[in-house]
């Protein structure tokens, strides 16, 4: 099952989907399941801790670089490692 990482805009230009948009894909829910998808959303995007955005754009206070957030990111990585990546 393939999930497109780009989208076509109304003016026929294309752009990469955001992580929020990718995690909303129904196909992804079918592939990884509701529980893992909920956890990834909770940790990574603005429906939860939003760690992806905060870390990528240096928006975290130094005190937020802590064991709790590190553990959440490690758990997210472990959850993703359960799945086999197929490249065609």
C-alpha positions in Angstrom: 0.0 0.0 0.0 1.5 3.3 -1.0 0.9 6.7 0.5 1.7 9.8 -1.5 3.9 12.3 0.2 3.0 15.1 -2.1 -0.3 16.9 -2.9 -1.5 18.9 -5.8 -2.8 22.4 -5.0 -5.7 24.1 -6.7 -3.3 26.0 -8.9 -1.8 22.7 -10.1 1.5 23.2 -8.2 2.7 20.4 -6.0 4.1 20.5 -2.5 5.2 18.0 0.2 2.6 17.0 2.7 3.3 18.0 6.3 3.7 15.4 9.0 0.2 16.3 10.3 -1.3 15.6 6.8 0.6 12.3 6.5 -0.6 11.1 9.9 -4.2 11.9 8.9 -4.0 9.5 5.9 -6.6 6.8 6.2 -4.2 4.3 4.5 -1.7 4.9 7.2 -4.3 4.1 9.8 -4.9 0.8 8.0 -1.2 0.1 7.8 0.0 0.8 11.4 -3.2 0.6 13.4 -5.1 3.1 15.5 -3.1 2.8 18.7 0.3 3.4 17.1 -1.1 6.2 15.0 -2.6 7.9 18.1 0.7 7.6 19.9 2.7 9.1 17.0 0.2 12.0 16.7 0.3 12.6 20.5 4.1 12.8 20.6 5.0 14.4 17.2 2.3 16.8 16.0 0.2 19.7 17.3 -2.6 17.4 18.6 -0.2 16.5 21.4 3.3 17.4 22.6 4.3 18.6 19.1 7.9 17.5 19.7 8.8 17.3 16.0 8.0 20.9 15.4 9.4 22.2 18.7 12.7 20.4 18.2 13.1 21.0 14.4 12.5 24.8 14.9 14.3 25.2 18.2 11.1 26.2 20.0 11.7 24.3 23.2 12.9 25.8 26.4 16.2 24.1 27.6 14.2 22.5 30.5 12.0 20.7 28.0 15.1 18.7 26.8 14.5 16.1 29.4 14.2 12.4 30.0 10.5 12.3 29.6 10.5 13.9 26.1 13.6 11.8 25.1 11.8 8.6 26.2 8.7 9.6 24.2 10.8 10.0 21.1 12.6 6.7 21.7 9.2 5.0 22.1 7.9 6.6 18.9 11.0 5.3 17.1 10.5 1.8 18.5 6.9 1.8 17.4 8.0 2.7 13.9 10.7 0.0 13.9 7.9 -2.6 14.2 7.0 -2.1 10.5 8.9 -3.2 7.4 9.7 -0.5 5.0 9.1 -1.5 1.4 10.8 0.5 -1.3 9.6 -0.1 -4.8 
